[in-house]
Amino acid sequence: MEYFKKEVEVAGKKFIVESGKVAKQSSGSCTVRVGDTMVLVAAVASKDPKPGVDFMPLTVDYRERTYAAGKIPGGFFKREAKPRESEILVSRLIDRSIRPMFPEYWRNDTQISAIVLSHDGENESDIASIIGASVALSVSDLPFNMPIASVRVGKIDGKLVLNPTISEQKLSVLDLVVSGTEDALTMVEAGAQELSEEDMLEALNLARETIKAICLIQKSFPTKVKTIVHEPQYNASLNADIEAEAIAKAEEGVTIKEKGEREFFWASFKKDITTRLVEKYPQELASTIDAILEDIFYKKARELVLNKRVRTDGRGLEEIRPITCETDILPRAHGSSLFTRGQTQALVTVTLGTPGDMQIMDELSGEYKERFMLHYNFPGFSTGEAKGERSTSRREIGHGNLAKRALIPILPNEEDFGYTLRIVSDILESNGSSSMASVCGGSLALFNAGVPVKAACAGVAMGLMKEGDNYVVLTDIMGMEDHLGDMDFKVAGTRKGITALQMDIKITGLTTEIMAKALDQAKRGRFFILDKMDVAISVPKNDLSDYAPRMATLMIPQNKIGELIGPGGKNIRKIQEENSVKIDIEESGKVFISGTDSVGVGATKEYVESMTAEAEVGKIYKARITKLMSFGAFAEILPGKEGLIHISQLAAGHTKKVEDVVKEGDKVKVKVTEIDDKGRINLSIKAAL
């Protein structure tokens, strides 16, 4: 591996790329450094194709070493274990960016390993990892068609910012990651605060210009001789025999509207013809016959759309499948909905929790608490498959994250709604775009739960079929159109603008002209779906579920936190037990009180307010007489705070004996007349009168 070290400047930031120094037994490797963040990326592949597969077996593993940030892993085991969700999401970004750049028939096991070696807390490692993957593949002998690059775009104070730092991202209304070649885009992932289609397109165009410059620089890097991938050559007689029967059958099969019926028709034909042809051509594998048949079906389905502008299920190019929306599906869930679009169905629930239910996230950039969680589940029965449920798949994590990003901008601020929120989307049926069904169902369930969201949010999946200059953009693609098409472009948002966007592409790239058309078409589709959702529920419910916890919040002085908790937690435990509530306290002094009984929550709030309050001169309090003395009486005005009522202040007239006016346990109104420099409180019943 030839050594080189180059500097690539992106928006004033230097990316230092170095190759040929480490990991030299891999097919290709490099380190990419920006600031003090450094990533090592290595690429390897098996020598021979993987038998029995009809896809590219690519695996991407992005891992963060905690030493990169000078930390030791948290938890019982002081070693990095399975990848965190954030690592899986970056792995998917890399995968989706580079996958379109491999030849169609590359079947060798291929692995990309990206390891974060250093992290400065300000410069993200995901963009460096994507660029590093491109460099590692470009300098290797693997058949990587052309270099790609990636850039992040933010929008701060109305201005687009390239590769914003982590602290700058907190101020941004846009988090857009774009990958592409010098000519076109290959991957887009975005979260936004209701950004218009025009603003999103402007950001995409800025990203494209930057990506082109980085790709051109990569072309100057030294490289090895690339492996040549040959298109499989089939037996001409076998091919002719298959085409004689299969072309007509494929033309008939692609127009069957119902998914199960269509799949049964084609599977039955494949089984019949394969059985006959294996006997005639015993030297040929059944998998070869299957590959030829699938290629015929693929071409006929695409011809139908591209040449006749007819979709396989008979819909128009912008027509959305029938939609039904239901809410209040489950009796005990705090909020629930059932969103059905064609043969895709999502059962979505909302659960309201206390601040103690927040998830602690331990990342390289620091630890924080996650208030909103969205978990997406894709069981085998949703597609009629016998598949056991094991650990959460990368696909489930990716789809869940997309739906989460779409819904975050519509959530109320924590100051206005202090609950922890968990949404679960269980996909009960799937025939395309289940992540967007999760967005729609999630919005409906939030309305049903009484969460004061800002607006309804919906999502739609767009598709593309392209041959040369002839292309068609499809709205609301189903599973087969996703499989046969060249693009999966998901757009979610409100009527005001886009909240999330994700694009994956199978061809070498996408022009901004097609992107603009897809965005405009997606907007019309999104508005249509929002209209359907409004029929089911148009505004959030006024009340929370009877089974949701009731919550009250208040601020107390920070120096009163210890007093509220008490020695060894004695005070707070007593308050919680007596009122059947749960109390969570933040370092800022913010107190969350939750429980199933609103009366108990309200009473606890009043008690905590009084317990942590300071006596104020001139204020009148309801007090309880605690002790009688010859010179006056002591009274408790606040929990744990007593003052003296001098005998002269017990009544309007003259008082001979204290006992003549009050006794222990009496409730009286008093006014604070003085607090001396030692904190002693003087009270007066006379002044309160």
N, C-alpha and C positions, 0 to 999 in steps of 0.2 A: 504494500500500500504506500503510494508516494506521499511524502510529507508536504503539507502546505499550511499556511496560516494567513487568513484573509480577514479584512474588516469590511463589514457591510453596514452602511449607515441608513437608518430608518427614522425619519422624523426627528433628526437630531440625536438619536440614540445609536451607539455603536454596538453592533453584534459582532463578536469576535469568533470566527469559525476556524477550528484547528483539526486537521485530520492526519492520520499516519503516525501518531505518537502513542496512542493507547488502543487496546482491544484490536490488535492487528491480525488476530486469527479469524475475525469475523469477515464476512464478504465485503463489508464497508462500514466505517464508523467515523464519528467526529464528536467534538465537543462544541457547544455553542454557549457563549457567555454574553450576558447583557447586564451591565452594572456588576454586582457581585453574585448574581444568579447564574449558575452554570449547570448545563445538562449534558450528559453523555448519551449518545444514541448509536446503537449498533444494529446492523441488518444481517441476517443469515437466511439461507434457504437449503432445503434438501437437494441432493444431487439428481434425484429422479422424481417424476410426477407421482402424485398420490393416486393409487388405483381406486376406481369406483366413485369418483367425485365429479360433479358437473359445475363446480364453482371454484373460485380461487381460495385456497385454504390459508388465509392471512390471519395472523394473531399479533396484536399489538399490546404490549405490557408497559404501561407508564407507572413508575414507582418513585415515591418520595422517601429518601433516607432522612430520618429525623436529625442526624448529625449535620445535615445541610444547614439547619437553622440553629445549631448548637443546643439541641434538645435530646433528652432521653425519652423513649416511648412511654406513654402513660399506661396505666393498668397494671395487672399482676405480672404479665410476661414482658420483660424489657427487651423485646425484639419485634421488629415490624412483622405483622402477620398478614392476613389476607388484605387485598387492596381496599381502601376506603372508597365510598361512593365518588368522592371528588376525583380520585385517581382513575376510576373506571370511566368517568365522563371525559377526562382528558385522553384516555386510551381510545375512546370512540371518536374524538375529534381528529386524532392522528389517522386512525383507520379510514375514516370517511374522506379525509383529504387526499390520501395517497392511492386508495384502492382503484379509482378510475384510470390511473396512469399505467396500470399493468396490461399486457396483452390479454385479449379475451380468453385465449386457450392456455394460459399459464396455470398449471395444476400442481406445482411443487409447493410443499409446505414452506411458508415464508413467515419469518418472525422479526418484528421490530421491538427492540428493548430500549426504553428511554428511562434513564435514572437521574434524578435530581441530586447533584453532588454539592451544590451550594445554593443558598436562598437568602437574599438580602431583605426580604419583607416588603419590598417596594416594586420589584420587577417580576411579573408573572413568568412562570416557567412553561406554560402551555404553548405559547407562540414560538419560543425557542425550540421546543421539542418537535413541533411540526416542521419547522425549517431544518432542524437537525436530521429528521427522518428523510427529508428530501435529499439533503447532502449525502448522508450515508448510503442511500440507494443510488444516487447519481454517480458516486465514485466507485461503486461496486460493479460486479459483472452481472448483476441481476437485471432482467429486462424491464427496467423502469423507463417509460417512453420519453419523458421530459421533466425537467425540474419543476417543482411547485414551491410556492411560498405562502405565508400566512400573515395576517395583520389583524390587530384589534382596533376597533373604532369606537370612541365614546363621544358623547355630546354634553359639553359643560358650558353653562351660560349662553346657550344658543350657538356655540361653535363646535365644529367637529374636531376631535383630538385623536391623533394616531398613537397607538400603544400607550394609553394612559397608565400611570402607576396605580398600585393597589389603593392608595389613599385618594387619588383623583377619581377612581371608579366609584367611590362612595358618593361623589357629587354629580355623577353622570346620569342622564335619563336614558342612556343607550349603552348596551354591552353587546357589541357585534364582533364576531370572529368570522373572518372570511379567508378561504384558501382558494388558490387557483394557479393557473399557468400564466405565461406571458400574454396569452390570447383570450382566455376565458376563465370563468369561475368553476370550481369543482365542489365546494362545500361552504355552507353558510349556517351559522348558529347565532341567534340573537334573542335578547330580552330587552324590552323597551317600555317606557312609561307612556303608552298610548301615542306612539309616533305616527305621523301621517305617512302614506305610501310615498309621497314626493320626497320627504326627508329621508326615508329609508333608502330610496333609490340614490339619492345624493351621497349618502354614506357608502353605499356599495360601489359607486363609481370612484370615489376617493380611494377606497381599498384596492380596487382593481388597478389603478395607476401605480400605487405603491408596490403591489405584488409583482407587476411587470418588471419594475426596476430590479427587485431582488432576484427574480428568475434569470434575468440577463446576466447578472453578476455570477450566478452559479454556473452558467455555461462555460465560464473561463476556468473552472476547477478541473484538475486532471482526473481522468476516469479510466477504468479498465475496459477491455473489449466486452461488449454486451452479449449475453446469451441470446441466441435466436430461437424464437418460438414458432413452430410450424402449425398451421391449421390442419386438423386431422383430415386425412384422405380416406374416403369410404369406397368400398367395392362398388364399381359402377353398375353392375347387374343388380346388386342388392338395392342400391339407391333407386334404380329405375323401377324395380318391383314395388318398393315402398311407395314411391310417388304415384304409381298407377292407381293405388287404392286410397292413399292417405290424403291427397290434396282435396278430393271431393268430400271426404269425411271431415277434414279440418274445417272446410268452408261451412259445412253444416253445423259442426260442433261449436264454433266460435259465436254463433248467433243464438245459442240456447241461453235464455236469460237467467234461469235459476242456477245458482252455484253448484249445489249438490247434484242436480240433474245433468249439468254440463260435465262435471268431473266424472260422473258414473258413465256417461256416454263415451267419453274419450278413453277412460281407463279400460272399459270393456273392449273397445276396438283395438287398443294397444295390446291387450292380452291375447286377443284372437290372432292378430296378424303376426305377433312375435312368435307364438307357438308354431304357426305354419312356416315362417321363414327360418326359424332355427333348425327345423328339419331339412329344409332345402339348402341352407347354408350352414352346415354344422361347424364350420371353422370360425364363424362369426359369433361374437358375444351378444347376449341379449341386451347388454348396456349400450352397444353400438346401435342396435335397432332403435332402442329407446331414444338415444340422442338424435337420430335422424328424424324420428317422429316429432319430437319436441321442437326441433328446428322448423319443421313444416308448419306446425300449429302456431308457433311464434310469428312466422312470416305472414300467415293468413290473417291472424288477428290484427297485426299492424297494418296490413294492406286495407282491411276493412275500415279502419279509422283514418288512415292517411289519404286514401284514394276516394273513399265513399263518404267520409265524414259521418260514419255510423259506428256507435259503440256496441260492444258485444252484448250488452243487456238492453239495447234499443234506445237508450237515453240520448238526449241532445248533448252537445259538447259541454254546455254549462248547466245542464239539468242535475239537480241534487236528488238523491234517492228519498223515498217517503220517510218523513220524520214524525216520531211520536215522543212527547215529553210528559212524564208523570213525576209528581213529588209526593212526599209523605208515604213512601212505600213501606218503610219499616217502622213498627210501633214504638220501639225503644231507642232507636238512633236519634241523636239530637237534630239531625237533618238528613234527608235522603232523597234520591231521585233515580229514575230509570230513563236513560236517554237511548233511543233506538233510531238508527238511520240505516235503512235497508236491512242488511243482515249483520250489521255491527251494533252491539248492544253493551252499554256500560251501566252497572249498578254502582252508584257513587254515594258515599256516606260522609257526613261531617261529624266529628266529635269535638266538643269544647272541653278544654282542660284548664288547669291552673298554671301559674308560672313554674311551679315545681315539676310540671310535665314537660317542660322544654328540653330539647335534646342538646347535650353538650357536644360541641364539635371541636376536635383537636386537630388543627391544621398547622402547616409550617408557618403560615403568616400569623398564627396566634389562636388562642382558644376563644370561642364565643358560644352563645346559646341560640339555638334555632327555635323560633316561635311557631313557624308554619312548616308542616310536614305533609307531603303528598306521596302516597305509596300506591303503585300501580301493579296489579297482579294479572297474569295472562295464563290461566290454566289450560291444559290440553283440550278439555271438552269444548272450549270456545270455538275450536276449529274441527271438532269431531275426531280428535286424536286421542289415543290411549297413551298419555304421558304423565308420569308421576311428578308431583310437586316436590322439588328439592330446594336448594338455595336459590335466592333471587338471581335471575339472569341479568347479563349486561344490558340486554334489550329492555327488560322491565325497568331497570334503573334509568336508562336513557329516556324512555317514553315518559316515565314518571317525572323526570326532571323537566322535560319540555312542557308538560301540563302545569307543573308547579310554576315555572317562569311565566307562563301565560296568565296565571291567576294572581300572582303576587301584586301587580300594580292596582288591582281593584280592591284589595283588602283594606280595612280601616286601620288607622294608626294605632299603635299600642297604647298611646295615651287616651284614646277614645274608646278602645275595646281591648281590655287587658288579657283576654283569654288566649291560651295556647290553642292552636287549631291543627287538627289532623284530618286530612281527606284520604279516603281509601277508594280507589277505583278498581272494581272487580269486573273484568271483561267476561261477559257471559256468552257472547257470540262475536265472531270476528270475520269480516270480509272487507278489510281495508280501513285504515284511518281510525284505529281504536284510541290513539293518543288524543286526537281531536275530539272524539266522543267523550273522553275523560274531561277535557276542558269544558265542554258544554254541560255535561252532567255535574261537574264540580261547581259551576256557576249556579245551576238550578238548586243543588243541595245547599249551597251557602245561603241562597235566598230563603229556602225552606227552613233553615236553622235559625233564621232571624239575625244573621250576621249583617251589620250595616255596611255592606259593600258599596263601592262607588258607582258601579254600573254592571250590566250583564256582559259576559265574555263568551265568545264562541270561536270555534276553529274549523278550518276546512283544509283538506289535503288536495293539492293540485298535481297533475301529472303532465308528462310531455312525451310525445312520439315525434321523432325527427329523422328524416332521411334526406341528406343534402340540404337544400334550401326549403324543402317542404316540411312544415312542422304543424303540430296541433297541440294546443294546451287544453287539458281536460279538467273539469271541476268535479270534486268529490270522487276521487278514484277508488275503485274497489280492488280487492286483492289481486286479481288477474291483471288488471291494468298497471298495478304497481310492479308486478313481476315482469310484464312484457314491455313496460315503458322505459324511458330514458331518464326520468327524473321523478323524485318524490319531494314535493315542495309544500311544506305545511305552514299555514299562516293563521295565527290566532290574534284576537283583539276585541275591542269594544266598537261601538259606533263612532267613537272619537278617533281611534287609531290602533296601531299594531302594538301588541304586548309581547308576542313571541314569534319567532320565525326559525324554520329549520329547512335546509335543503341538502339533499343527497343526489348525486348525479352519476350515471353509469357511462356516459359518453365523455369525450375528452374535455368538454367545457361548455359553458353556457354564456351567451351574450347578454349584455344589459338590456337589449331590445326585447328578448324573450322574458327576462326577469320583469321588466316593466309591464308587459302584457299579462304575465301570471299574477302579479300583485294587483293589478286593476280587476282582473277576473275573480281573484280570491276575495276582494272587497265586496263585490256584488253577492258572491256566495255566502259570505259571512253575514251580511245584512239580512239575507233571506232566512238563514238559520236563526238569527236573533229574533226575527218576527215570529217564527214558530215557537221559540222559547217563551216569548212574552205572553202567548196565549195561555200557557200553563201557569206561569207566575211572573208578574211584571215588576213587582217591588218586594224587597225583603219583608218577611213577617214582622209584626210589631213586637211579638213576645218570643222569648226563648222557650225551648221545650221544657215541659215539667220535669224532665229527667236530667236537664243540664244543670251544672252547678251555678249558684248565684254568686256574684262577685262584687266586692266594693274595694276601692283603692283610696289611699290617702298618703300624704307626705308627712313625715315626722322629722324633727331635727336629727342630724346624724349622731349627735352626742346623746340622743335618747334611745338609740338602738339597743345598747347594752342594758339599759333599764327595762325596756320592754321584754327582752329575752330573759333577763334575770340570771342569777348564779346557776350555772349548769343547765340553763333552759327552763328553770323552775317556773318562772312567771308565764312564759308563752305556752308551756304545756298545760298549765292550769286554765288559762283563758280558752284554749282550744277544747279541752275536755268539758268544761262547763257549758260551752255554747255550741258544741258539735260543729266546729269550723276548722279550717286549715288556714294558717297564716304563713305567707312567704314574705321575706324582707330582703330588699336589695341594698347594696352598699350605699346607694344615693339617699337612702331613707324612705324610698317608696315601699309602701306596705300593701300587699294583696290579701284580702280576706275572702275566702270562698267556703261555700257549704250548700247543702240541699234546701235549707230553710232560710228564706229571705229575711224573716224576722230576726233569727239568730245572727245572720250576717250584719244586719243593720245595728243591732244592739252591740255587737262586738266592735263595730266601727266607732260607735259613740264612746265606748269604754276606752279604746286605744287612743282616740283623740283626747279624751280627758286625762288619761294616764300620762300622756307625753306632752301635754300642754303646759305652758308656763303661766303662773298667776300674773294678772295685769292690773295695775293700779287704776281705780275708777270703774272696774267691771263688777257687776253683780253676779253672784253665784248661789246656787242651791247648796247649802252646806248641812253637814250632820254633826251635832254636838258629840264630841268624843270624850271630854274630860272636864270636870268642874273644879275650879280653884277658888280660894277666898277672894282673889283679885279679879276674877273673870272666868271665861270658859274658852276651851280650845275646840275648834271646829275644822272638819275636813272639807275643803272646797273642791279638791281634785284628788284622785286616787294617790295616796301617799303624801299629800301636801296639806298641812294644817296651818292654821293661823290663830292668833289670840284675839278674842273679843273682850276688851277691857270692861270691867263692871259698869263703867260710865257710859259704855256704848251699847248696853244690852237693851235699853228701852228709851223712849222719848223723854220720860221723866226720871226722877231720882230712884235708884235701886239700892235697897238696904242689903239684901242677900242675893247672891247669884241664883240660888235654888228657887227664889220667888218668881223668876222669869223663865228659866230653862232647866231641863234635866237631860241626862245622857240619852242619846238616841234621837232627840228631837231634830226635826228637819226645819231649817230656818233659811231666810234670805239674808245674805250679808253682802257688804260692799268692801272691796279691798281699798283701804285708805292709805296704806304705806307699805313699802318693802324696803327694809333698811340695808345697809351695805354688807351685812352678814347674811342676807337672804331671809330674814325673819319677816313674817307677814302679819300685819295688823288689820283686823276686820272690824266692821261696825254694822250692827242691826239697825241702829238709829239712822245712820246715813242711808241705808237701803230703803227705809220707810219713806 
